[in-house]
Amino acid sequence: MSESATTTAVLGYFVEWAASRLGRETVDADAPLTQLGLDSVHAAELMTILEDRYQTEIAAEDIFDGLTLADVARRVNAQQVGAPRG
């Protein structure tokens, strides 16, 4: 899967995740997570998913400091691209 396709797939997953948690059909991937309405409980869930599913760590401070779902997808992709291939 290409770098762009990976980022798109990850972004799609998190857009669906956020929309379901917020009771919406979709959310703006370029809006800060806090502007979308994600709270500390959502942030903890997001961090757990990132660690368990994507082996990616993002600090809670980043989430509350303007991080967007598009940023999350790019970070996941950057860590997966940089990860050793086994």
C-alpha positions as a Markdown table, in Angstrom:
| # | Residue | x | y | z |
|---|---|---|---|---|
| 1 | Met | 0.0 | 0.0 | 0.0 |
| 2 | Ser | 1.4 | 3.4 | -0.9 |
| 3 | Glu | 2.1 | 6.1 | 1.7 |
| 4 | Ser | -0.8 | 8.2 | 0.5 |
| 5 | Ala | -3.2 | 5.2 | 0.5 |
| 6 | Thr | -2.1 | 4.3 | 4.0 |
| 7 | Thr | -2.7 | 7.8 | 5.3 |
| 8 | Thr | -6.1 | 7.9 | 3.5 |
| 9 | Ala | -7.1 | 4.6 | 5.1 |
| 10 | Val | -6.0 | 5.6 | 8.6 |
| 11 | Leu | -7.8 | 9.0 | 8.2 |
| 12 | Gly | -11.0 | 7.2 | 7.1 |
| 13 | Tyr | -10.9 | 5.0 | 10.2 |
| 14 | Phe | -10.5 | 8.0 | 12.5 |
| 15 | Val | -13.1 | 10.1 | 10.8 |
| 16 | Glu | -15.6 | 7.2 | 11.2 |
| 17 | Trp | -14.5 | 6.7 | 14.8 |
| 18 | Ala | -14.9 | 10.4 | 15.8 |
| 19 | Ala | -18.2 | 10.7 | 14.0 |
| 20 | Ser | -19.6 | 7.6 | 15.8 |
| 21 | Arg | -18.4 | 8.9 | 19.2 |
| 22 | Leu | -20.0 | 12.3 | 18.5 |
| 23 | Gly | -23.2 | 11.0 | 17.0 |
| 24 | Arg | -22.6 | 12.5 | 13.6 |
| 25 | Glu | -22.5 | 11.2 | 10.0 |
| 26 | Thr | -19.0 | 12.7 | 9.5 |
| 27 | Val | -16.6 | 15.2 | 10.9 |
| 28 | Asp | -14.1 | 17.6 | 9.4 |
| 29 | Ala | -10.7 | 15.9 | 9.4 |
| 30 | Asp | -9.0 | 19.3 | 9.3 |
| 31 | Ala | -10.7 | 20.7 | 12.4 |
| 32 | Pro | -8.9 | 20.6 | 15.8 |
| 33 | Leu | -10.1 | 17.6 | 17.8 |
| 34 | Thr | -11.3 | 19.9 | 20.6 |
| 35 | Gln | -13.3 | 22.0 | 18.1 |
| 36 | Leu | -15.0 | 18.8 | 17.0 |
| 37 | Gly | -16.1 | 18.2 | 20.6 |
| 38 | Leu | -13.7 | 15.5 | 21.7 |
| 39 | Asp | -13.2 | 15.5 | 25.4 |
| 40 | Ser | -10.7 | 13.9 | 27.8 |
| 41 | Val | -12.5 | 10.5 | 27.7 |
| 42 | His | -12.4 | 10.6 | 23.9 |
| 43 | Ala | -8.7 | 11.6 | 24.0 |
| 44 | Ala | -7.9 | 8.6 | 26.2 |
| 45 | Glu | -9.7 | 6.3 | 23.9 |
| 46 | Leu | -8.0 | 7.8 | 20.9 |
| 47 | Met | -4.6 | 7.3 | 22.5 |
| 48 | Thr | -5.4 | 3.7 | 23.4 |
| 49 | Ile | -6.4 | 3.0 | 19.8 |
| 50 | Leu | -3.3 | 4.6 | 18.5 |
| 51 | Glu | -1.1 | 2.6 | 20.7 |
| 52 | Asp | -2.9 | -0.8 | 20.3 |
| 53 | Arg | -3.8 | -0.6 | 16.6 |
| 54 | Tyr | -1.0 | 1.5 | 15.1 |
| 55 | Gln | 1.8 | 1.3 | 17.7 |
| 56 | Thr | 1.8 | 5.1 | 17.7 |
| 57 | Glu | 2.0 | 7.4 | 20.7 |
| 58 | Ile | 0.6 | 10.9 | 20.8 |
| 59 | Ala | 0.6 | 13.0 | 23.9 |
| 60 | Ala | -2.6 | 14.2 | 25.4 |
| 61 | Glu | -1.2 | 17.7 | 25.3 |
| 62 | Asp | -1.0 | 17.4 | 21.5 |
| 63 | Ile | -4.6 | 16.4 | 21.3 |
| 64 | Phe | -5.7 | 19.5 | 23.3 |
| 65 | Asp | -3.3 | 21.8 | 21.4 |
| 66 | Gly | -4.9 | 21.9 | 18.0 |
| 67 | Leu | -4.2 | 18.4 | 16.6 |
| 68 | Thr | -6.6 | 17.3 | 13.8 |
| 69 | Leu | -7.6 | 13.9 | 12.6 |
| 70 | Ala | -5.5 | 14.6 | 9.4 |
| 71 | Asp | -2.5 | 15.2 | 11.7 |
| 72 | Val | -3.2 | 11.9 | 13.5 |
| 73 | Ala | -3.2 | 10.0 | 10.2 |
| 74 | Arg | 0.0 | 11.7 | 9.0 |
| 75 | Arg | 1.7 | 10.8 | 12.3 |
| 76 | Val | 0.6 | 7.2 | 12.1 |
| 77 | Asn | 1.8 | 7.0 | 8.5 |
| 78 | Ala | 5.2 | 8.6 | 9.4 |
| 79 | Gln | 5.7 | 6.1 | 12.2 |
| 80 | Gln | 4.7 | 3.1 | 10.1 |
| 81 | Val | 6.9 | 4.2 | 7.2 |
| 82 | Gly | 9.8 | 4.7 | 9.6 |
| 83 | Ala | 9.2 | 1.3 | 11.3 |
| 84 | Pro | 11.5 | -1.5 | 10.6 |
| 85 | Arg | 10.1 | -4.0 | 8.1 |
| 86 | Gly | 10.0 | -7.6 | 9.5 |
